[in-house]
Each structure stands twice: as structure tokens, then as C-alpha cells.
């Protein structure tokens, strides 16, 4: 045990002493913030497109369309800026298209300056209307949808008025919006509040967090083993420590590294949340501490990390270069993306059949079961899935110990058949 702890401490210091560790520690919230802020910044910085509306239907549709485009879609800017159609009036759809095309291709600018981005030509078609969208770019974005909805609403209003519906009554009907309240027998007070939704939100968030922690730590282990194999450090370690001690030390050391980063930022997040929303903080703490959920998450975190870390450590012992590992990680990442597609489902439909099925697949068990925490899975399911996960991990460790020794002492390129043959010797 003492040698295992020494290897773990050495592995921990090897990462903590690097600039990359501190850079990652400081940049983590920046990256998360950019994911949240970037779409808003992009929406606000995108210039508002100029739109020309040509109504050939004699239905007075230009006004409703202009009003729809002037509605601020993101609270900052309108969907589109309506400008007078240059050269109007036009005699027919083809004439309008021919006249507006030069303004969209670039040679000509609008009379007031600037370029035309979108032209919408509304023309009669049978009993209805058709809209031709001409855009400077292939995709016209939300402009096309806004124009379509505006034309549909305007034509509907005109037809109802022609049928004798009072305009004031029609306006009142369109303005009507029913009040809505959400109730659930699972809600503490009947009406659904944030406190009632918190378990589902926290479960899904922790499921994603476990996925990030497990995959990040496994990748670090893989690179560490490859580096030490190429520098012959593994051979030296094998002369002074057993394979379980080496593997256990590496797994524990990297777990401490990821735990340090996670603890640091979770502490800061908890302090900020406590300052700004003490009530929400109390609800989150109550959820995590109530019904032994902290132990629930710890079981799946430890089990999931050990399962993946053992595999990646063993795999790294058979690889010579990072390029070899990248070709292997591609298929693994595709496989590991499967639980990500369904974890959000645990918030809205925690009893979905697909979630129950994935919970029994050991590769996905820690993430899916963590995401389902808000639904309070039955105790027998928790015990059974945990036992299956740890049984697979134990089998994996039993097979991996001799395989790690063989891989660490082997030379040459990684070959899948050699890797499988080495594992099957102990497995058989």
C-alpha cells in the first residue's frame, strides 16, 4: 500500500507541477462561460438584414410583414429591417425578380446606400399566395420564417373579416393567451416549483459532470502510461513495485488531479450561489444530502472511474505513440456519446424504457443512473446495477494485471489482435 501511495503522489505532482494544470484550472470557467455567452454575443453582433417586400397580391400584406420583422426576436434587435423596394412598382413576378436580382448579387446598392440582403416577392397563386424568397446568402435564417408566419396571419385575418368576423373581436381572439399552472402529485405543495424540478436538473447535471470527469481522467492516464513506456520508466517501476500497485497508484494519482480541479471550482460555484441565491443553495444541499444521495453519486463516480481508468491504463501499455491512441479513442468516443444523447431525457421522462435499458449496460451505468437520481430509482435497481458495474470492473482488473505487464515490456506498434490475445490468456 505504501508503494501504491508513493506512485499516486508522484503521479499527482507530475501533473500539478506543470503549467498546463494551472492553465486548465483557471480556464475551465472561461470555457464554460464561452459556451453560454458565445451564442448571445453572436446573436447580438450579427447585423440586421435589410429586406425588401414586394406585394403583387393587392392584399396590403407589406404592413403586417414589416411589423413582424420589426419584433425584437432576441430582445436586442429586430429580425429584419424593411427598406423600400428599389424600382417599384413592378408589373409581374418575373419583372420584380429581374429588377431586384442586381441588388442581391452586389453590383448595385440601395438608393439610400447599403446592400439588400433579402427580397420577398408575394404573388397570387390560385386561391392563396406564394412567397418567393431571394437571399444574398443561401440561408436566409429567421427572416424567411418570420415572413411566412406574417403572411399566413395576415391572409387569415383578411379572410375572417371578409366572412363577417368583427375586427375588434378577431383582435381580442388573437391576443388571448390562457393562463397556465403546473401541478404534480410528486410536487411538495402540489404546484410545481423550482425546488421540485431541482432533483431532475441536478441529476442530469451530475450525470454530465461524471461523464466529463471519467473521460478526462481516463485520457490523462492513457497519455501518462504511453509517456512512461517510451521513456522506460515503466520498466524501472516494474522492478520495484507490483503491477497492481503501479496501476492503482496511477489511477489514484490522476483521480486526485481531477478531484482537485473539480473541488476547487465547485467550492467557488457553491460560494457564489450561496451569496446570490441562498434559498436555491439550501435546496441543492438538501437534495444532495437527503436520502443518502451523496453516497449514491459517490458509488457511480468511483465505479465508473475505476472501470474506464483500468481499461485505459491497460490500453496505454500496448501503445507506442499518441497517434495510435487517437485512432483507438475515436470509436470509443462515438460509443461513449450514446449516454449523452439520452441523459437529458432523465429530466423530462425519468421512467423512459430506454433509460432503464441503458442503466443495465455497465459501460453506460454510472452516467445514466446518476442522471436518473432525481427520479429516486428503487433500491433494488441501485444495488443490482452497482453490483454489475463493480463486477465488470473486478473482472477487468483480473484480466488487466498480466496484460499491463505484457504491454509495458512489449515493443512495436499496437496491434488489436495482440492486445485481444493477451487479454484472452488470463480471461480464459
C-alpha positions as CSV (number, residue, x, y, z in Angstrom):
1,X,0.0,0.0,0.0
2,X,2.9,2.4,0.8
3,X,4.4,1.9,-2.7
4,X,0.9,2.5,-4.2
5,X,0.5,5.8,-2.4
6,X,4.0,6.9,-3.4
7,X,3.2,6.2,-7.0
8,X,-0.1,8.1,-6.7
9,X,1.7,11.1,-5.1
10,X,4.4,11.0,-7.8
11,X,1.6,10.9,-10.5
12,X,-0.2,13.8,-8.8
13,X,2.8,16.0,-8.5
14,X,3.8,15.3,-12.1
15,X,0.6,17.0,-13.2
16,X,0.3,19.7,-10.6
17,X,3.8,21.0,-11.3
18,X,3.0,21.6,-15.0
19,X,1.8,24.9,-16.4
20,X,-0.9,23.0,-18.2
21,X,-2.6,22.0,-15.0
22,X,-2.8,25.6,-13.7
23,X,-3.9,26.8,-17.1
24,X,-6.7,24.2,-17.1
25,X,-7.6,25.1,-13.6
26,X,-8.0,28.8,-14.5
27,X,-9.5,28.3,-17.9
28,X,-12.3,25.9,-17.0
29,X,-14.8,28.5,-16.1
30,X,-13.8,30.6,-19.1
31,X,-14.6,27.7,-21.4
32,X,-17.9,27.1,-19.7
33,X,-18.8,30.8,-19.8
34,X,-18.0,30.9,-23.5
35,X,-20.3,28.1,-24.2
36,X,-23.1,30.0,-22.6
37,X,-22.2,33.5,-23.7
38,X,-21.0,32.9,-27.3
39,X,-24.5,32.3,-28.8
40,X,-25.8,35.5,-27.2
41,X,-22.8,37.5,-28.4
42,X,-23.1,36.0,-31.9
43,X,-26.8,36.9,-32.0
44,X,-26.2,40.5,-30.9
45,X,-23.2,41.1,-33.2
46,X,-24.9,39.7,-36.3
47,X,-26.0,42.7,-38.5
48,X,-29.7,43.1,-39.0
49,X,-30.5,42.1,-42.6
50,X,-32.2,44.6,-44.9
51,X,-35.4,43.2,-46.5
52,X,-37.5,44.4,-49.5
53,X,-41.1,43.4,-49.5
54,X,-42.9,43.3,-52.9
55,X,-46.7,42.6,-52.6
56,X,-48.2,41.7,-56.0
57,X,-51.4,40.4,-54.5
58,X,-53.2,43.7,-53.8
59,X,-53.9,42.4,-50.3
60,X,-51.9,45.1,-48.4
61,X,-49.5,42.5,-46.9
62,X,-46.5,44.7,-46.7
63,X,-47.5,46.4,-43.4
64,X,-48.1,43.1,-41.4
65,X,-44.8,41.6,-42.7
66,X,-42.9,44.8,-41.8
67,X,-44.4,44.7,-38.3
68,X,-43.5,41.1,-37.9
69,X,-39.9,41.7,-38.9
70,X,-39.7,44.7,-36.5
71,X,-40.4,42.4,-33.5
72,X,-37.3,42.0,-31.5
73,X,-36.6,38.3,-31.6
74,X,-33.7,38.3,-29.1
75,X,-34.6,41.4,-27.0
76,X,-31.8,43.4,-28.7
77,X,-32.6,43.8,-32.4
78,X,-35.4,43.2,-34.9
79,X,-35.5,40.1,-37.2
80,X,-35.1,42.3,-40.3
81,X,-35.1,45.9,-41.4
82,X,-37.7,46.6,-44.1
83,X,-36.5,49.0,-46.8
84,X,-38.4,50.4,-49.9
85,X,-38.1,48.0,-52.9
86,X,-36.0,49.8,-55.5
87,X,-37.6,50.4,-58.8
88,X,-41.2,49.6,-57.6
89,X,-43.9,49.3,-58.8
90,X,-43.4,46.1,-60.8
91,X,-45.6,44.5,-63.4
92,X,-45.5,40.8,-62.5
93,X,-43.3,38.4,-60.6
94,X,-40.6,38.0,-63.3
95,X,-40.2,41.8,-63.6
96,X,-39.7,42.1,-59.9
97,X,-37.2,39.3,-59.8
98,X,-35.2,40.8,-62.7
99,X,-35.2,44.2,-61.1
100,X,-34.1,43.1,-57.6
101,X,-31.5,40.5,-58.6
102,X,-28.7,43.0,-59.2
103,X,-29.2,44.4,-55.7
104,X,-28.7,40.9,-54.2
105,X,-25.7,39.9,-56.3
106,X,-23.7,43.1,-55.4
107,X,-23.3,45.4,-58.4
108,X,-26.0,47.8,-57.2
109,X,-26.7,49.4,-53.8
110,X,-29.9,50.7,-52.4
111,X,-30.9,54.3,-53.1
112,X,-30.1,55.3,-49.5
113,X,-26.9,53.3,-49.5
114,X,-26.1,49.8,-48.2
115,X,-26.9,46.4,-49.6
116,X,-30.1,44.4,-50.0
117,X,-29.9,41.1,-48.1
118,X,-33.4,39.5,-48.7
119,X,-36.2,40.2,-51.2
120,X,-39.6,38.7,-50.6
121,X,-41.9,38.7,-53.6
122,X,-45.5,37.9,-52.6
123,X,-47.7,36.9,-55.6
124,X,-51.2,35.4,-56.1
125,X,-51.3,31.6,-56.6
126,X,-54.7,30.1,-57.1
127,X,-56.9,30.9,-54.1
128,X,-53.9,31.7,-52.0
129,X,-50.5,33.4,-52.2
130,X,-46.9,32.2,-52.7
131,X,-43.8,33.9,-51.4
132,X,-40.5,33.8,-53.4
133,X,-37.5,34.4,-51.2
134,X,-34.4,35.8,-52.7
135,X,-31.4,36.0,-50.4
136,X,-27.9,37.2,-50.8
137,X,-26.8,34.1,-49.0
138,X,-28.1,30.6,-49.4
139,X,-29.7,30.5,-46.0
140,X,-32.0,33.4,-45.1
141,X,-32.2,32.5,-41.4
142,X,-35.1,33.5,-39.3
143,X,-36.3,36.1,-41.9
144,X,-38.0,33.5,-44.1
145,X,-39.9,32.0,-41.1
146,X,-41.0,35.4,-39.9
147,X,-42.3,36.5,-43.3
148,X,-44.1,33.2,-43.8
149,X,-45.9,33.5,-40.4
150,X,-46.7,37.1,-41.1
151,X,-48.2,36.4,-44.5
152,X,-50.2,33.4,-43.1
153,X,-51.6,35.5,-40.2
154,X,-52.4,38.5,-42.5
155,X,-54.3,36.4,-45.1
156,X,-56.1,34.5,-42.3
157,X,-57.2,37.8,-40.8
158,X,-58.4,39.2,-44.1
159,X,-60.4,36.1,-44.9
160,X,-62.1,36.1,-41.5
161,X,-63.0,39.7,-41.8
162,X,-64.4,39.0,-45.3
163,X,-66.6,36.3,-43.7
164,X,-68.1,38.9,-41.4
165,X,-66.0,38.5,-38.3
166,X,-65.7,41.8,-36.4
167,X,-62.1,43.1,-36.5
168,X,-62.2,44.0,-32.8
169,X,-63.4,40.5,-31.8
170,X,-60.7,39.0,-34.1
171,X,-58.0,41.1,-32.4
172,X,-59.2,40.1,-29.0
173,X,-59.1,36.4,-30.0
174,X,-55.6,36.7,-31.3
175,X,-54.5,38.5,-28.1
176,X,-55.9,35.7,-25.9
177,X,-53.4,33.6,-24.1
178,X,-54.5,31.1,-21.5
179,X,-53.0,31.1,-18.0
180,X,-51.0,28.0,-17.2
181,X,-50.0,26.4,-13.9
182,X,-48.1,23.2,-13.5
183,X,-49.1,20.6,-10.8
184,X,-47.8,17.2,-10.0
185,X,-48.5,14.7,-7.2
186,X,-44.8,14.5,-6.7
187,X,-44.5,18.2,-6.0
188,X,-44.2,19.1,-2.3
189,X,-47.1,21.6,-2.4
190,X,-48.9,20.4,-5.4
191,X,-47.9,23.2,-7.7
192,X,-44.6,22.6,-9.4
193,X,-41.8,24.9,-8.2
194,X,-38.1,25.1,-8.9
195,X,-37.4,23.1,-5.7
196,X,-39.5,20.2,-7.2
197,X,-37.6,20.4,-10.5
198,X,-34.2,20.6,-8.8
199,X,-33.6,16.9,-8.4
200,X,-34.1,16.3,-12.1
201,X,-31.8,19.2,-13.0
202,X,-29.2,18.2,-10.5
203,X,-29.3,14.6,-11.6
204,X,-28.8,15.4,-15.2
205,X,-26.0,17.9,-14.4
206,X,-24.2,15.4,-12.2
207,X,-24.5,12.8,-15.0
208,X,-22.8,15.1,-17.4
209,X,-20.2,16.0,-14.8
210,X,-19.4,12.4,-14.2
211,X,-19.0,11.8,-17.9
212,X,-16.5,14.7,-18.2
213,X,-14.6,13.6,-15.1
214,X,-14.3,10.0,-16.1
215,X,-13.3,10.7,-19.7
216,X,-10.8,13.4,-18.7
217,X,-9.1,11.3,-16.2
218,X,-9.0,8.3,-18.5
219,X,-7.4,10.4,-21.2
220,X,-4.8,11.7,-18.8
221,X,-4.0,8.1,-17.7
222,X,-3.6,7.0,-21.3
223,X,-1.1,9.7,-22.1
224,X,0.8,9.2,-18.8
225,X,1.3,5.4,-19.5
226,X,2.4,6.0,-23.1
227,X,5.0,8.6,-22.0
228,X,6.4,6.5,-19.2
229,X,6.6,3.5,-21.5
230,X,8.6,5.3,-24.1
231,X,11.0,6.7,-21.5
232,X,11.4,3.2,-20.0
233,X,10.2,4.4,-16.6
234,X,7.5,1.7,-16.5
235,X,10.3,-1.0,-16.8
236,X,12.0,0.6,-13.8
237,X,8.8,0.7,-11.8
238,X,8.1,-2.9,-12.5
239,X,11.4,-3.9,-10.8
240,X,10.4,-2.2,-7.6
241,X,6.6,-2.4,-7.4
242,X,3.9,-4.9,-8.4
243,X,1.6,-4.3,-11.3
244,X,-1.5,-3.7,-9.0
245,X,0.5,-1.1,-7.1
246,X,1.6,0.7,-10.3
247,X,-1.9,0.6,-11.8
248,X,-3.6,1.6,-8.6
249,X,-1.1,4.4,-7.9
250,X,-1.6,5.9,-11.4
251,X,-5.4,5.6,-11.2
252,X,-5.4,7.2,-7.7
253,X,-3.0,10.0,-8.7
254,X,-5.0,11.1,-11.7
255,X,-8.2,10.8,-9.7
256,X,-6.6,13.3,-7.2
257,X,-5.7,15.7,-10.0
258,X,-9.3,15.7,-11.5
259,X,-10.7,15.9,-8.0
260,X,-8.6,18.9,-7.2
261,X,-9.8,20.8,-10.2
262,X,-13.4,19.7,-9.6
263,X,-13.3,20.6,-5.8
264,X,-11.8,24.0,-6.5
265,X,-14.4,25.2,-8.9
266,X,-17.3,23.5,-7.2
267,X,-16.3,25.3,-4.0
268,X,-16.2,28.7,-5.8
269,X,-19.6,27.9,-7.5
270,X,-21.1,27.0,-4.2
271,X,-19.9,30.2,-2.6
272,X,-21.2,32.4,-5.4
273,X,-24.6,30.5,-5.4
274,X,-24.8,30.9,-1.6
275,X,-24.2,34.7,-1.9
276,X,-26.7,35.3,-4.7
277,X,-29.4,32.6,-4.1
278,X,-29.2,31.2,-0.5
279,X,-32.6,29.5,-0.9
280,X,-31.5,27.6,-4.0
281,X,-28.3,26.7,-2.2
282,X,-30.2,25.2,0.7
283,X,-32.4,23.3,-1.8
284,X,-29.4,21.9,-3.6
285,X,-27.7,20.9,-0.3
286,X,-30.9,19.3,0.9
287,X,-31.1,17.3,-2.3
288,X,-27.5,16.0,-2.2
289,X,-27.5,15.2,1.5
290,X,-31.1,13.9,1.7
291,X,-31.8,10.1,1.3
292,X,-28.1,9.4,1.1
293,X,-27.8,10.8,-2.4
294,X,-24.2,11.8,-1.8
295,X,-23.3,8.1,-1.4
296,X,-25.4,7.3,-4.4
297,X,-23.4,9.6,-6.6
298,X,-20.1,8.5,-5.0
299,X,-20.8,4.9,-5.8
300,X,-21.3,5.6,-9.5
301,X,-18.5,8.0,-9.7
302,X,-16.0,5.6,-8.2
303,X,-17.3,2.6,-10.1
304,X,-17.4,4.5,-13.4
305,X,-13.9,5.9,-13.0
306,X,-12.3,2.6,-12.0
307,X,-14.0,0.8,-14.9
308,X,-12.7,3.3,-17.5
309,X,-9.4,4.0,-15.9
310,X,-8.4,0.4,-15.7
311,X,-9.2,-0.1,-19.4
312,X,-7.3,3.0,-20.5
313,X,-4.2,2.2,-18.4
314,X,-4.1,-1.3,-19.9
315,X,-4.6,0.0,-23.4
316,X,-1.9,2.6,-22.9
317,X,0.6,-0.1,-22.0
318,X,0.3,-1.5,-25.5
319,X,0.6,1.8,-27.4
320,X,3.9,3.4,-28.5
321,X,2.7,6.8,-29.7
322,X,-0.2,9.2,-29.1
323,X,-1.2,8.8,-32.8
324,X,-2.0,5.1,-32.1
325,X,-4.2,6.1,-29.2
326,X,-6.1,8.7,-31.2
327,X,-7.1,6.1,-33.8
328,X,-8.5,3.9,-30.9
329,X,-10.1,6.8,-29.0
330,X,-12.3,7.8,-32.0
331,X,-14.5,4.7,-31.9
332,X,-14.6,4.8,-28.1
333,X,-15.7,8.4,-28.1
334,X,-18.5,7.5,-30.5
335,X,-19.6,4.7,-28.2
336,X,-19.4,7.0,-25.2
337,X,-21.6,9.6,-26.8
338,X,-24.6,7.3,-26.6
339,X,-25.4,8.1,-23.0
340,X,-25.1,11.8,-23.7
341,X,-28.0,11.5,-26.2
342,X,-30.3,10.2,-23.6
343,X,-29.3,11.7,-20.2
344,X,-31.4,14.9,-20.8
345,X,-34.4,12.5,-21.2
346,X,-34.0,11.7,-17.5
347,X,-35.2,15.2,-16.6
348,X,-38.4,15.0,-18.6
349,X,-39.1,11.3,-18.7
350,X,-37.1,9.6,-16.0
351,X,-39.1,6.4,-16.4
352,X,-38.5,6.0,-20.1
353,X,-37.8,2.4,-21.2
354,X,-34.5,3.3,-23.0
355,X,-33.1,4.7,-19.7
356,X,-33.9,1.5,-17.8
357,X,-32.2,-0.5,-20.6
358,X,-29.1,1.7,-20.7
359,X,-28.8,1.5,-16.9
360,X,-28.0,-2.2,-17.2
361,X,-25.2,-1.7,-19.7
362,X,-22.1,-1.4,-17.5
363,X,-20.4,1.0,-19.9
364,X,-23.3,3.5,-19.5
365,X,-24.4,2.6,-16.0
366,X,-22.6,5.4,-14.0
367,X,-23.8,8.2,-16.2
368,X,-27.4,7.1,-16.8
369,X,-28.0,6.1,-13.2
370,X,-26.6,9.5,-12.0
371,X,-28.9,11.3,-14.4
372,X,-31.9,9.3,-13.0
373,X,-31.1,10.3,-9.4
374,X,-33.9,12.9,-9.4
375,X,-36.5,10.2,-10.0
376,X,-35.3,8.1,-7.0
377,X,-34.8,4.7,-8.6
378,X,-35.8,1.8,-6.4
379,X,-33.2,0.4,-4.0
380,X,-33.0,-3.0,-5.7
381,X,-32.1,-1.4,-9.0
382,X,-29.4,0.7,-7.4
383,X,-27.9,-2.3,-5.7
384,X,-28.2,-4.5,-8.8
385,X,-26.7,-2.0,-11.3
386,X,-23.9,-1.1,-8.8
387,X,-23.1,-4.8,-8.3
388,X,-23.0,-5.4,-12.0
389,X,-20.7,-2.4,-12.6
390,X,-18.3,-3.4,-9.9
391,X,-18.3,-7.0,-11.0
392,X,-17.3,-5.9,-14.5
393,X,-14.6,-3.7,-13.0
394,X,-13.3,-6.6,-10.9
395,X,-13.2,-8.9,-14.0
396,X,-11.5,-6.1,-15.9
397,X,-8.8,-5.7,-13.2
398,X,-8.3,-9.5,-13.0
399,X,-7.6,-9.6,-16.8
400,X,-5.7,-6.3,-16.9
401,X,-2.9,-7.1,-14.4
402,X,-1.0,-9.6,-16.6
403,X,-1.9,-7.7,-19.7
404,X,-0.4,-4.5,-18.3
405,X,2.9,-6.2,-17.6
406,X,3.0,-7.8,-21.1
407,X,2.2,-4.4,-22.7
408,X,4.6,-2.4,-20.7
409,X,7.5,-4.7,-21.7
410,X,6.4,-5.1,-25.3
411,X,7.8,-3.1,-28.2
412,X,6.5,-2.3,-31.6
413,X,3.2,-0.9,-33.0
414,X,-0.1,-1.5,-31.4
415,X,-2.0,-4.5,-32.9
416,X,-5.5,-5.2,-31.9
417,X,-5.1,-9.0,-32.3
418,X,-2.1,-8.9,-30.0
419,X,-4.0,-6.9,-27.4
420,X,-7.0,-9.2,-27.5
421,X,-4.8,-12.3,-27.4
422,X,-3.1,-11.0,-24.3
423,X,-6.4,-10.3,-22.5
424,X,-7.8,-13.6,-23.5
425,X,-5.0,-15.6,-22.0
426,X,-6.0,-14.5,-18.5
427,X,-9.7,-14.3,-19.3
428,X,-9.6,-17.9,-20.5
